[in-house]
C-alpha cells in the first residue's frame, strides 16, 4: 500500500478509538447509542497439542461514527 493509504487507515482507527472514548465518557447520552456485533463467546479449537481461542466483537456508537467522519475530513485536508 502507498503511504497515503496507510495514513487513511491510521486516521480512521484513531477516529474510532477517540469516538468510542467520547461515547463512553458521555454514557447515557445520544453519543453512546450504538450497536455491538460479533461473536458473543469465543470459538475454541482444541487440536490436542495446541489450543486456539478465537473471538471478535465490534462495538460502534454515534460518537465513533462522528470520529471517523472527522478523520476523513482531516485526511482530505492533508492529502
mmCIF file of the N, C-alpha and C atoms, coordinates in Angstrom:
data_MODEL
# 
_entry.id   MODEL 
# 
loop_
_atom_site.group_PDB 
_atom_site.id 
_atom_site.type_symbol 
_atom_site.label_atom_id 
_atom_site.label_alt_id 
_atom_site.label_comp_id 
_atom_site.label_asym_id 
_atom_site.label_entity_id 
_atom_site.label_seq_id 
_atom_site.pdbx_PDB_ins_code 
_atom_site.Cartn_x 
_atom_site.Cartn_y 
_atom_site.Cartn_z 
_atom_site.occupancy 
_atom_site.B_iso_or_equiv 
_atom_site.pdbx_formal_charge 
_atom_site.auth_seq_id 
_atom_site.auth_comp_id 
_atom_site.auth_asym_id 
_atom_site.auth_atom_id 
_atom_site.pdbx_PDB_model_num 
ATOM 1   N N  . UNK A 1 1  ? 0.832   -1.191  0.000  1.00 0.00 ? 1  UNK A N  1 
ATOM 2   C CA . UNK A 1 1  ? 0.000   0.000   0.000  1.00 0.00 ? 1  UNK A CA 1 
ATOM 3   C C  . UNK A 1 1  ? 0.868   1.243   0.000  1.00 0.00 ? 1  UNK A C  1 
ATOM 4   N N  . UNK A 1 2  ? 0.324   2.274   -0.546 1.00 0.00 ? 2  UNK A N  1 
ATOM 5   C CA . UNK A 1 2  ? 1.053   3.530   -0.572 1.00 0.00 ? 2  UNK A CA 1 
ATOM 6   C C  . UNK A 1 2  ? 1.006   4.208   0.790  1.00 0.00 ? 2  UNK A C  1 
ATOM 7   N N  . UNK A 1 3  ? 1.826   5.232   0.923  1.00 0.00 ? 3  UNK A N  1 
ATOM 8   C CA . UNK A 1 3  ? 1.915   5.965   2.188  1.00 0.00 ? 3  UNK A CA 1 
ATOM 9   C C  . UNK A 1 3  ? 0.577   6.589   2.555  1.00 0.00 ? 3  UNK A C  1 
ATOM 10  N N  . UNK A 1 4  ? -0.136  7.127   1.576  1.00 0.00 ? 4  UNK A N  1 
ATOM 11  C CA . UNK A 1 4  ? -1.400  7.805   1.873  1.00 0.00 ? 4  UNK A CA 1 
ATOM 12  C C  . UNK A 1 4  ? -2.478  6.817   2.303  1.00 0.00 ? 4  UNK A C  1 
ATOM 13  N N  . UNK A 1 5  ? -2.446  5.609   1.779  1.00 0.00 ? 5  UNK A N  1 
ATOM 14  C CA . UNK A 1 5  ? -3.428  4.610   2.203  1.00 0.00 ? 5  UNK A CA 1 
ATOM 15  C C  . UNK A 1 5  ? -3.221  4.226   3.664  1.00 0.00 ? 5  UNK A C  1 
ATOM 16  N N  . UNK A 1 6  ? -1.967  4.072   4.087  1.00 0.00 ? 6  UNK A N  1 
ATOM 17  C CA . UNK A 1 6  ? -1.691  3.778   5.482  1.00 0.00 ? 6  UNK A CA 1 
ATOM 18  C C  . UNK A 1 6  ? -2.104  4.936   6.375  1.00 0.00 ? 6  UNK A C  1 
ATOM 19  N N  . UNK A 1 7  ? -1.947  6.146   5.886  1.00 0.00 ? 7  UNK A N  1 
ATOM 20  C CA . UNK A 1 7  ? -2.374  7.322   6.652  1.00 0.00 ? 7  UNK A CA 1 
ATOM 21  C C  . UNK A 1 7  ? -3.883  7.309   6.844  1.00 0.00 ? 7  UNK A C  1 
ATOM 22  N N  . UNK A 1 8  ? -4.619  6.957   5.794  1.00 0.00 ? 8  UNK A N  1 
ATOM 23  C CA . UNK A 1 8  ? -6.079  6.880   5.893  1.00 0.00 ? 8  UNK A CA 1 
ATOM 24  C C  . UNK A 1 8  ? -6.504  5.814   6.897  1.00 0.00 ? 8  UNK A C  1 
ATOM 25  N N  . UNK A 1 9  ? -5.901  4.643   6.836  1.00 0.00 ? 9  UNK A N  1 
ATOM 26  C CA . UNK A 1 9  ? -6.244  3.565   7.770  1.00 0.00 ? 9  UNK A CA 1 
ATOM 27  C C  . UNK A 1 9  ? -5.944  3.988   9.206  1.00 0.00 ? 9  UNK A C  1 
ATOM 28  N N  . UNK A 1 10 ? -4.801  4.606   9.422  1.00 0.00 ? 10 UNK A N  1 
ATOM 29  C CA . UNK A 1 10 ? -4.432  5.058   10.762 1.00 0.00 ? 10 UNK A CA 1 
ATOM 30  C C  . UNK A 1 10 ? -5.394  6.127   11.279 1.00 0.00 ? 10 UNK A C  1 
ATOM 31  N N  . UNK A 1 11 ? -5.757  7.077   10.427 1.00 0.00 ? 11 UNK A N  1 
ATOM 32  C CA . UNK A 1 11 ? -6.687  8.124   10.851 1.00 0.00 ? 11 UNK A CA 1 
ATOM 33  C C  . UNK A 1 11 ? -8.071  7.565   11.169 1.00 0.00 ? 11 UNK A C  1 
ATOM 34  N N  . UNK A 1 12 ? -8.548  6.610   10.387 1.00 0.00 ? 12 UNK A N  1 
ATOM 35  C CA . UNK A 1 12 ? -9.858  6.012   10.658 1.00 0.00 ? 12 UNK A CA 1 
ATOM 36  C C  . UNK A 1 12 ? -9.830  5.249   11.982 1.00 0.00 ? 12 UNK A C  1 
ATOM 37  N N  . UNK A 1 13 ? -8.763  4.505   12.241 1.00 0.00 ? 13 UNK A N  1 
ATOM 38  C CA . UNK A 1 13 ? -8.658  3.797   13.520 1.00 0.00 ? 13 UNK A CA 1 
ATOM 39  C C  . UNK A 1 13 ? -8.594  4.764   14.696 1.00 0.00 ? 13 UNK A C  1 
ATOM 40  N N  . UNK A 1 14 ? -7.846  5.847   14.536 1.00 0.00 ? 14 UNK A N  1 
ATOM 41  C CA . UNK A 1 14 ? -7.791  6.859   15.592 1.00 0.00 ? 14 UNK A CA 1 
ATOM 42  C C  . UNK A 1 14 ? -9.171  7.483   15.801 1.00 0.00 ? 14 UNK A C  1 
ATOM 43  N N  . UNK A 1 15 ? -9.910  7.715   14.709 1.00 0.00 ? 15 UNK A N  1 
ATOM 44  C CA . UNK A 1 15 ? -11.271 8.252   14.816 1.00 0.00 ? 15 UNK A CA 1 
ATOM 45  C C  . UNK A 1 15 ? -12.188 7.316   15.578 1.00 0.00 ? 15 UNK A C  1 
ATOM 46  N N  . UNK A 1 16 ? -12.090 5.995   15.308 1.00 0.00 ? 16 UNK A N  1 
ATOM 47  C CA . UNK A 1 16 ? -12.889 5.025   16.051 1.00 0.00 ? 16 UNK A CA 1 
ATOM 48  C C  . UNK A 1 16 ? -12.542 5.026   17.528 1.00 0.00 ? 16 UNK A C  1 
ATOM 49  N N  . UNK A 1 17 ? -11.269 5.035   17.851 1.00 0.00 ? 17 UNK A N  1 
ATOM 50  C CA . UNK A 1 17 ? -10.845 4.962   19.253 1.00 0.00 ? 17 UNK A CA 1 
ATOM 51  C C  . UNK A 1 17 ? -11.259 6.212   20.017 1.00 0.00 ? 17 UNK A C  1 
ATOM 52  N N  . UNK A 1 18 ? -11.003 7.370   19.451 1.00 0.00 ? 18 UNK A N  1 
ATOM 53  C CA . UNK A 1 18 ? -11.372 8.618   20.137 1.00 0.00 ? 18 UNK A CA 1 
ATOM 54  C C  . UNK A 1 18 ? -12.890 8.739   20.256 1.00 0.00 ? 18 UNK A C  1 
ATOM 55  N N  . UNK A 1 19 ? -13.605 8.356   19.196 1.00 0.00 ? 19 UNK A N  1 
ATOM 56  C CA . UNK A 1 19 ? -15.068 8.390   19.249 1.00 0.00 ? 19 UNK A CA 1 
ATOM 57  C C  . UNK A 1 19 ? -15.624 7.440   20.293 1.00 0.00 ? 19 UNK A C  1 
ATOM 58  N N  . UNK A 1 20 ? -15.040 6.255   20.385 1.00 0.00 ? 20 UNK A N  1 
ATOM 59  C CA . UNK A 1 20 ? -15.501 5.299   21.394 1.00 0.00 ? 20 UNK A CA 1 
ATOM 60  C C  . UNK A 1 20 ? -15.226 5.822   22.801 1.00 0.00 ? 20 UNK A C  1 
ATOM 61  N N  . UNK A 1 21 ? -14.071 6.461   23.002 1.00 0.00 ? 21 UNK A N  1 
ATOM 62  C CA . UNK A 1 21 ? -13.751 7.049   24.300 1.00 0.00 ? 21 UNK A CA 1 
ATOM 63  C C  . UNK A 1 21 ? -14.747 8.144   24.655 1.00 0.00 ? 21 UNK A C  1 
ATOM 64  N N  . UNK A 1 22 ? -15.068 9.013   23.709 1.00 0.00 ? 22 UNK A N  1 
ATOM 65  C CA . UNK A 1 22 ? -16.028 10.097  23.956 1.00 0.00 ? 22 UNK A CA 1 
ATOM 66  C C  . UNK A 1 22 ? -17.413 9.523   24.242 1.00 0.00 ? 22 UNK A C  1 
ATOM 67  N N  . UNK A 1 23 ? -17.816 8.497   23.492 1.00 0.00 ? 23 UNK A N  1 
ATOM 68  C CA . UNK A 1 23 ? -19.107 7.870   23.738 1.00 0.00 ? 23 UNK A CA 1 
ATOM 69  C C  . UNK A 1 23 ? -19.190 7.223   25.103 1.00 0.00 ? 23 UNK A C  1 
ATOM 70  N N  . UNK A 1 24 ? -18.107 6.618   25.554 1.00 0.00 ? 24 UNK A N  1 
ATOM 71  C CA . UNK A 1 24 ? -18.075 6.008   26.880 1.00 0.00 ? 24 UNK A CA 1 
ATOM 72  C C  . UNK A 1 24 ? -18.075 7.075   27.967 1.00 0.00 ? 24 UNK A C  1 
ATOM 73  N N  . UNK A 1 25 ? -17.383 8.174   27.725 1.00 0.00 ? 25 UNK A N  1 
ATOM 74  C CA . UNK A 1 25 ? -17.323 9.265   28.699 1.00 0.00 ? 25 UNK A CA 1 
ATOM 75  C C  . UNK A 1 25 ? -18.698 9.890   28.902 1.00 0.00 ? 25 UNK A C  1 
ATOM 76  N N  . UNK A 1 26 ? -19.453 10.046  27.816 1.00 0.00 ? 26 UNK A N  1 
ATOM 77  C CA . UNK A 1 26 ? -20.794 10.611  27.894 1.00 0.00 ? 26 UNK A CA 1 
ATOM 78  C C  . UNK A 1 26 ? -21.835 9.493   27.864 1.00 0.00 ? 26 UNK A C  1 
ATOM 79  N N  . UNK A 1 27 ? -21.635 8.477   28.671 1.00 0.00 ? 27 UNK A N  1 
ATOM 80  C CA . UNK A 1 27 ? -22.562 7.346   28.673 1.00 0.00 ? 27 UNK A CA 1 
ATOM 81  C C  . UNK A 1 27 ? -23.939 7.795   29.163 1.00 0.00 ? 27 UNK A C  1 
ATOM 82  N N  . UNK A 1 28 ? -24.966 7.257   28.531 1.00 0.00 ? 28 UNK A N  1 
ATOM 83  C CA . UNK A 1 28 ? -26.336 7.644   28.857 1.00 0.00 ? 28 UNK A CA 1 
ATOM 84  C C  . UNK A 1 28 ? -26.869 8.743   27.966 1.00 0.00 ? 28 UNK A C  1 
ATOM 85  N N  . UNK A 1 29 ? -26.036 9.311   27.107 1.00 0.00 ? 29 UNK A N  1 
ATOM 86  C CA . UNK A 1 29 ? -26.488 10.336  26.175 1.00 0.00 ? 29 UNK A CA 1 
ATOM 87  C C  . UNK A 1 29 ? -26.639 9.722   24.791 1.00 0.00 ? 29 UNK A C  1 
ATOM 88  N N  . UNK A 1 30 ? -27.047 10.539  23.844 1.00 0.00 ? 30 UNK A N  1 
ATOM 89  C CA . UNK A 1 30 ? -27.240 10.052  22.473 1.00 0.00 ? 30 UNK A CA 1 
ATOM 90  C C  . UNK A 1 30 ? -25.918 9.677   21.807 1.00 0.00 ? 30 UNK A C  1 
ATOM 91  N N  . UNK A 1 31 ? -24.794 10.191  22.312 1.00 0.00 ? 31 UNK A N  1 
ATOM 92  C CA . UNK A 1 31 ? -23.494 9.844   21.742 1.00 0.00 ? 31 UNK A CA 1 
ATOM 93  C C  . UNK A 1 31 ? -23.110 8.394   22.018 1.00 0.00 ? 31 UNK A C  1 
ATOM 94  N N  . UNK A 1 32 ? -23.638 7.812   23.082 1.00 0.00 ? 32 UNK A N  1 
ATOM 95  C CA . UNK A 1 32 ? -23.299 6.445   23.458 1.00 0.00 ? 32 UNK A CA 1 
ATOM 96  C C  . UNK A 1 32 ? -24.215 5.410   22.806 1.00 0.00 ? 32 UNK A C  1 
ATOM 97  N N  . UNK A 1 33 ? -25.225 5.847   22.089 1.00 0.00 ? 33 UNK A N  1 
ATOM 98  C CA . UNK A 1 33 ? -26.136 4.910   21.435 1.00 0.00 ? 33 UNK A CA 1 
ATOM 99  C C  . UNK A 1 33 ? -25.423 4.199   20.293 1.00 0.00 ? 33 UNK A C  1 
ATOM 100 N N  . UNK A 1 34 ? -25.515 2.891   20.263 1.00 0.00 ? 34 UNK A N  1 
ATOM 101 C CA . UNK A 1 34 ? -24.831 2.159   19.214 1.00 0.00 ? 34 UNK A CA 1 
ATOM 102 C C  . UNK A 1 34 ? -25.179 0.690   19.195 1.00 0.00 ? 34 UNK A C  1 
ATOM 103 N N  . UNK A 1 35 ? -24.393 -0.061  18.468 1.00 0.00 ? 35 UNK A N  1 
ATOM 104 C CA . UNK A 1 35 ? -24.634 -1.480  18.266 1.00 0.00 ? 35 UNK A CA 1 
ATOM 105 C C  . UNK A 1 35 ? -23.343 -2.259  18.461 1.00 0.00 ? 35 UNK A C  1 
ATOM 106 N N  . UNK A 1 36 ? -23.452 -3.439  19.040 1.00 0.00 ? 36 UNK A N  1 
ATOM 107 C CA . UNK A 1 36 ? -22.330 -4.348  19.197 1.00 0.00 ? 36 UNK A CA 1 
ATOM 108 C C  . UNK A 1 36 ? -22.639 -5.617  18.422 1.00 0.00 ? 36 UNK A C  1 
ATOM 109 N N  . UNK A 1 37 ? -21.689 -6.058  17.609 1.00 0.00 ? 37 UNK A N  1 
ATOM 110 C CA . UNK A 1 37 ? -21.895 -7.294  16.868 1.00 0.00 ? 37 UNK A CA 1 
ATOM 111 C C  . UNK A 1 37 ? -20.600 -8.082  16.814 1.00 0.00 ? 37 UNK A C  1 
ATOM 112 N N  . UNK A 1 38 ? -20.730 -9.349  16.557 1.00 0.00 ? 38 UNK A N  1 
ATOM 113 C CA . UNK A 1 38 ? -19.583 -10.252 16.509 1.00 0.00 ? 38 UNK A CA 1 
ATOM 114 C C  . UNK A 1 38 ? -19.897 -11.532 17.250 1.00 0.00 ? 38 UNK A C  1 
ATOM 115 N N  . UNK A 1 39 ? -18.873 -12.218 17.696 1.00 0.00 ? 39 UNK A N  1 
ATOM 116 C CA . UNK A 1 39 ? -19.053 -13.463 18.439 1.00 0.00 ? 39 UNK A CA 1 
ATOM 117 C C  . UNK A 1 39 ? -19.278 -13.142 19.911 1.00 0.00 ? 39 UNK A C  1 
ATOM 118 N N  . UNK A 1 40 ? -20.387 -13.632 20.465 1.00 0.00 ? 40 UNK A N  1 
ATOM 119 C CA . UNK A 1 40 ? -20.671 -13.346 21.873 1.00 0.00 ? 40 UNK A CA 1 
ATOM 120 C C  . UNK A 1 40 ? -19.785 -14.172 22.799 1.00 0.00 ? 40 UNK A C  1 
ATOM 121 N N  . UNK A 1 41 ? -19.386 -15.362 22.352 1.00 0.00 ? 41 UNK A N  1 
ATOM 122 C CA . UNK A 1 41 ? -18.442 -16.171 23.124 1.00 0.00 ? 41 UNK A CA 1 
ATOM 123 C C  . UNK A 1 41 ? -17.342 -16.642 22.176 1.00 0.00 ? 41 UNK A C  1 
ATOM 124 N N  . UNK A 1 42 ? -16.136 -16.777 22.664 1.00 0.00 ? 42 UNK A N  1 
ATOM 125 C CA . UNK A 1 42 ? -15.038 -17.157 21.774 1.00 0.00 ? 42 UNK A CA 1 
ATOM 126 C C  . UNK A 1 42 ? -15.169 -18.591 21.259 1.00 0.00 ? 42 UNK A C  1 
ATOM 127 N N  . UNK A 1 43 ? -14.630 -18.824 20.084 1.00 0.00 ? 43 UNK A N  1 
ATOM 128 C CA . UNK A 1 43 ? -14.595 -20.152 19.482 1.00 0.00 ? 43 UNK A CA 1 
ATOM 129 C C  . UNK A 1 43 ? -13.271 -20.803 19.882 1.00 0.00 ? 43 UNK A C  1 
ATOM 130 N N  . UNK A 1 44 ? -13.348 -22.025 20.425 1.00 0.00 ? 44 UNK A N  1 
ATOM 131 C CA . UNK A 1 44 ? -12.156 -22.725 20.893 1.00 0.00 ? 44 UNK A CA 1 
ATOM 132 C C  . UNK A 1 44 ? -11.888 -23.903 19.960 1.00 0.00 ? 44 UNK A C  1 
ATOM 133 N N  . UNK A 1 45 ? -10.669 -23.966 19.446 1.00 0.00 ? 45 UNK A N  1 
ATOM 134 C CA . UNK A 1 45 ? -10.236 -25.065 18.589 1.00 0.00 ? 45 UNK A CA 1 
ATOM 135 C C  . UNK A 1 45 ? -9.140  -25.829 19.334 1.00 0.00 ? 45 UNK A C  1 
ATOM 136 N N  . UNK A 1 46 ? -9.469  -27.045 19.779 1.00 0.00 ? 46 UNK A N  1 
ATOM 137 C CA . UNK A 1 46 ? -8.531  -27.868 20.546 1.00 0.00 ? 46 UNK A CA 1 
ATOM 138 C C  . UNK A 1 46 ? -7.986  -28.956 19.638 1.00 0.00 ? 46 UNK A C  1 
ATOM 139 N N  . UNK A 1 47 ? -6.700  -28.850 19.273 1.00 0.00 ? 47 UNK A N  1 
ATOM 140 C CA . UNK A 1 47 ? -6.072  -29.829 18.406 1.00 0.00 ? 47 UNK A CA 1 
ATOM 141 C C  . UNK A 1 47 ? -5.237  -30.855 19.168 1.00 0.00 ? 47 UNK A C  1 
ATOM 142 N N  . UNK A 1 48 ? -5.306  -30.829 20.469 1.00 0.00 ? 48 UNK A N  1 
ATOM 143 C CA . UNK A 1 48 ? -4.558  -31.769 21.285 1.00 0.00 ? 48 UNK A CA 1 
ATOM 144 C C  . UNK A 1 48 ? -3.224  -31.215 21.742 1.00 0.00 ? 48 UNK A C  1 
ATOM 145 N N  . UNK A 1 49 ? -2.430  -30.743 20.820 1.00 0.00 ? 49 UNK A N  1 
ATOM 146 C CA . UNK A 1 49 ? -1.121  -30.189 21.173 1.00 0.00 ? 49 UNK A CA 1 
ATOM 147 C C  . UNK A 1 49 ? -1.137  -28.662 21.222 1.00 0.00 ? 49 UNK A C  1 
ATOM 148 N N  . UNK A 1 50 ? -2.189  -28.052 20.681 1.00 0.00 ? 50 UNK A N  1 
ATOM 149 C CA . UNK A 1 50 ? -2.333  -26.592 20.732 1.00 0.00 ? 50 UNK A CA 1 
ATOM 150 C C  . UNK A 1 50 ? -3.818  -26.263 20.831 1.00 0.00 ? 50 UNK A C  1 
ATOM 151 N N  . UNK A 1 51 ? -4.118  -25.256 21.611 1.00 0.00 ? 51 UNK A N  1 
ATOM 152 C CA . UNK A 1 51 ? -5.497  -24.806 21.761 1.00 0.00 ? 51 UNK A CA 1 
ATOM 153 C C  . UNK A 1 51 ? -5.573  -23.368 21.261 1.00 0.00 ? 51 UNK A C  1 
ATOM 154 N N  . UNK A 1 52 ? -6.425  -23.132 20.284 1.00 0.00 ? 52 UNK A N  1 
ATOM 155 C CA . UNK A 1 52 ? -6.617  -21.792 19.742 1.00 0.00 ? 52 UNK A CA 1 
ATOM 156 C C  . UNK A 1 52 ? -7.961  -21.253 20.201 1.00 0.00 ? 52 UNK A C  1 
ATOM 157 N N  . UNK A 1 53 ? -7.974  -20.036 20.703 1.00 0.00 ? 53 UNK A N  1 
ATOM 158 C CA . UNK A 1 53 ? -9.200  -19.366 21.096 1.00 0.00 ? 53 UNK A CA 1 
ATOM 159 C C  . UNK A 1 53 ? -9.353  -18.132 20.230 1.00 0.00 ? 53 UNK A C  1 
ATOM 160 N N  . UNK A 1 54 ? -10.433 -18.092 19.465 1.00 0.00 ? 54 UNK A N  1 
ATOM 161 C CA . UNK A 1 54 ? -10.658 -17.008 18.516 1.00 0.00 ? 54 UNK A CA 1 
ATOM 162 C C  . UNK A 1 54 ? -11.947 -16.277 18.867 1.00 0.00 ? 54 UNK A C  1 
ATOM 163 N N  . UNK A 1 55 ? -11.914 -14.963 18.790 1.00 0.00 ? 55 UNK A N  1 
ATOM 164 C CA . UNK A 1 55 ? -13.104 -14.177 19.036 1.00 0.00 ? 55 UNK A CA 1 
ATOM 165 C C  . UNK A 1 55 ? -12.949 -12.771 18.502 1.00 0.00 ? 55 UNK A C  1 
ATOM 166 N N  . UNK A 1 56 ? -14.048 -12.170 18.104 1.00 0.00 ? 56 UNK A N  1 
ATOM 167 C CA . UNK A 1 56 ? -14.039 -10.803 17.589 1.00 0.00 ? 56 UNK A CA 1 
ATOM 168 C C  . UNK A 1 56 ? -15.376 -10.167 17.910 1.00 0.00 ? 56 UNK A C  1 
ATOM 169 N N  . UNK A 1 57 ? -15.324 -8.981  18.487 1.00 0.00 ? 57 UNK A N  1 
ATOM 170 C CA . UNK A 1 57 ? -16.538 -8.247  18.790 1.00 0.00 ? 57 UNK A CA 1 
ATOM 171 C C  . UNK A 1 57 ? -16.291 -6.780  18.474 1.00 0.00 ? 57 UNK A C  1 
ATOM 172 N N  . UNK A 1 58 ? -17.161 -6.195  17.690 1.00 0.00 ? 58 UNK A N  1 
ATOM 173 C CA . UNK A 1 58 ? -17.027 -4.801  17.271 1.00 0.00 ? 58 UNK A CA 1 
ATOM 174 C C  . UNK A 1 58 ? -18.181 -4.008  17.859 1.00 0.00 ? 58 UNK A C  1 
ATOM 175 N N  . UNK A 1 59 ? -17.864 -2.880  18.447 1.00 0.00 ? 59 UNK A N  1 
ATOM 176 C CA . UNK A 1 59 ? -18.867 -2.010  19.047 1.00 0.00 ? 59 UNK A CA 1 
ATOM 177 C C  . UNK A 1 59 ? -18.770 -0.634  18.407 1.00 0.00 ? 59 UNK A C  1 
ATOM 178 N N  . UNK A 1 60 ? -19.841 -0.218  17.775 1.00 0.00 ? 60 UNK A N  1 
ATOM 179 C CA . UNK A 1 60 ? -19.874 1.073   17.088 1.00 0.00 ? 60 UNK A CA 1 
ATOM 180 C C  . UNK A 1 60 ? -20.968 1.921   17.724 1.00 0.00 ? 60 UNK A C  1 
ATOM 181 N N  . UNK A 1 61 ? -20.624 3.176   18.044 1.00 0.00 ? 61 UNK A N  1 
ATOM 182 C CA . UNK A 1 61 ? -21.627 4.101   18.560 1.00 0.00 ? 61 UNK A CA 1 
ATOM 183 C C  . UNK A 1 61 ? -21.615 5.384   17.724 1.00 0.00 ? 61 UNK A C  1 
ATOM 184 N N  . UNK A 1 62 ? -22.515 6.287   18.030 1.00 0.00 ? 62 UNK A N  1 
ATOM 185 C CA . UNK A 1 62 ? -22.648 7.527   17.268 1.00 0.00 ? 62 UNK A CA 1 
ATOM 186 C C  . UNK A 1 62 ? -21.366 8.345   17.335 1.00 0.00 ? 62 UNK A C  1 
ATOM 187 N N  . UNK A 1 63 ? -20.740 8.403   18.487 1.00 0.00 ? 63 UNK A N  1 
ATOM 188 C CA . UNK A 1 63 ? -19.511 9.192   18.641 1.00 0.00 ? 63 UNK A CA 1 
ATOM 189 C C  . UNK A 1 63 ? -18.384 8.621   17.790 1.00 0.00 ? 63 UNK A C  1 
ATOM 190 N N  . UNK A 1 64 ? -18.295 7.299   17.655 1.00 0.00 ? 64 UNK A N  1 
ATOM 191 C CA . UNK A 1 64 ? -17.239 6.730   16.818 1.00 0.00 ? 64 UNK A CA 1 
ATOM 192 C C  . UNK A 1 64 ? -17.490 7.005   15.342 1.00 0.00 ? 64 UNK A C  1 
ATOM 193 N N  . UNK A 1 65 ? -18.747 7.044   14.929 1.00 0.00 ? 65 UNK A N  1 
ATOM 194 C CA . UNK A 1 65 ? -19.066 7.411   13.545 1.00 0.00 ? 65 UNK A CA 1 
ATOM 195 C C  . UNK A 1 65 ? -18.681 8.860   13.286 1.00 0.00 ? 65 UNK A C  1 
ATOM 196 N N  . UNK A 1 66 ? -18.964 9.743   14.239 1.00 0.00 ? 66 UNK A N  1 
ATOM 197 C CA . UNK A 1 66 ? -18.560 11.150  14.109 1.00 0.00 ? 66 UNK A CA 1 
ATOM 198 C C  . UNK A 1 66 ? -17.040 11.254  14.076 1.00 0.00 ? 66 UNK A C  1 
ATOM 199 N N  . UNK A 1 67 ? -16.345 10.460  14.882 1.00 0.00 ? 67 UNK A N  1 
ATOM 200 C CA . UNK A 1 67 ? -14.882 10.453  14.876 1.00 0.00 ? 67 UNK A CA 1 
ATOM 201 C C  . UNK A 1 67 ? -14.318 10.023  13.536 1.00 0.00 ? 67 UNK A C  1 
ATOM 202 N N  . UNK A 1 68 ? -14.924 9.032   12.902 1.00 0.00 ? 68 UNK A N  1 
ATOM 203 C CA . UNK A 1 68 ? -14.464 8.580   11.582 1.00 0.00 ? 68 UNK A CA 1 
ATOM 204 C C  . UNK A 1 68 ? -14.719 9.651   10.528 1.00 0.00 ? 68 UNK A C  1 
ATOM 205 N N  . UNK A 1 69 ? -15.854 10.320  10.602 1.00 0.00 ? 69 UNK A N  1 
ATOM 206 C CA . UNK A 1 69 ? -16.151 11.403  9.654  1.00 0.00 ? 69 UNK A CA 1 
ATOM 207 C C  . UNK A 1 69 ? -15.129 12.522  9.796  1.00 0.00 ? 69 UNK A C  1 
ATOM 208 N N  . UNK A 1 70 ? -14.800 12.884  11.029 1.00 0.00 ? 70 UNK A N  1 
ATOM 209 C CA . UNK A 1 70 ? -13.783 13.919  11.252 1.00 0.00 ? 70 UNK A CA 1 
ATOM 210 C C  . UNK A 1 70 ? -12.431 13.447  10.730 1.00 0.00 ? 70 UNK A C  1 
ATOM 211 N N  . UNK A 1 71 ? -12.100 12.166  10.919 1.00 0.00 ? 71 UNK A N  1 
ATOM 212 C CA . UNK A 1 71 ? -10.837 11.628  10.406 1.00 0.00 ? 71 UNK A CA 1 
ATOM 213 C C  . UNK A 1 71 ? -10.785 11.701  8.881  1.00 0.00 ? 71 UNK A C  1 
ATOM 214 N N  . UNK A 1 72 ? -11.901 11.429  8.218  1.00 0.00 ? 72 UNK A N  1 
ATOM 215 C CA . UNK A 1 72 ? -11.937 11.521  6.758  1.00 0.00 ? 72 UNK A CA 1 
ATOM 216 C C  . UNK A 1 72 ? -11.773 12.965  6.276  1.00 0.00 ? 72 UNK A C  1 
ATOM 217 N N  . UNK A 1 73 ? -12.356 13.916  7.007  1.00 0.00 ? 73 UNK A N  1 
ATOM 218 C CA . UNK A 1 73 ? -12.187 15.328  6.661  1.00 0.00 ? 73 UNK A CA 1 
ATOM 219 C C  . UNK A 1 73 ? -10.734 15.749  6.841  1.00 0.00 ? 73 UNK A C  1 
ATOM 220 N N  . UNK A 1 74 ? -10.113 15.309  7.934  1.00 0.00 ? 74 UNK A N  1 
ATOM 221 C CA . UNK A 1 74 ? -8.696  15.624  8.169  1.00 0.00 ? 74 UNK A CA 1 
ATOM 222 C C  . UNK A 1 74 ? -7.841  15.014  7.069  1.00 0.00 ? 74 UNK A C  1 
ATOM 223 N N  . UNK A 1 75 ? -8.138  13.787  6.669  1.00 0.00 ? 75 UNK A N  1 
ATOM 224 C CA . UNK A 1 75 ? -7.385  13.135  5.595  1.00 0.00 ? 75 UNK A CA 1 
ATOM 225 C C  . UNK A 1 75 ? -7.506  13.918  4.294  1.00 0.00 ? 75 UNK A C  1 
ATOM 226 N N  . UNK A 1 76 ? -8.685  14.414  4.030  1.00 0.00 ? 76 UNK A N  1 
ATOM 227 C CA . UNK A 1 76 ? -8.891  15.193  2.805  1.00 0.00 ? 76 UNK A CA 1 
ATOM 228 C C  . UNK A 1 76 ? -8.059  16.469  2.803  1.00 0.00 ? 76 UNK A C  1 
ATOM 229 N N  . UNK A 1 77 ? -7.929  17.097  3.980  1.00 0.00 ? 77 UNK A N  1 
ATOM 230 C CA . UNK A 1 77 ? -7.122  18.324  4.059  1.00 0.00 ? 77 UNK A CA 1 
ATOM 231 C C  . UNK A 1 77 ? -5.627  18.056  3.966  1.00 0.00 ? 77 UNK A C  1 
ATOM 232 N N  . UNK A 1 78 ? -5.146  16.950  4.531  1.00 0.00 ? 78 UNK A N  1 
ATOM 233 C CA . UNK A 1 78 ? -3.699  16.695  4.482  1.00 0.00 ? 78 UNK A CA 1 
ATOM 234 C C  . UNK A 1 78 ? -3.282  16.045  3.165  1.00 0.00 ? 78 UNK A C  1 
ATOM 235 N N  . UNK A 1 79 ? -4.202  15.538  2.416  1.00 0.00 ? 79 UNK A N  1 
ATOM 236 C CA . UNK A 1 79 ? -3.897  14.910  1.138  1.00 0.00 ? 79 UNK A CA 1 
ATOM 237 C C  . UNK A 1 79 ? -3.690  15.956  0.131  1.00 0.00 ? 79 UNK A C  1 
# 
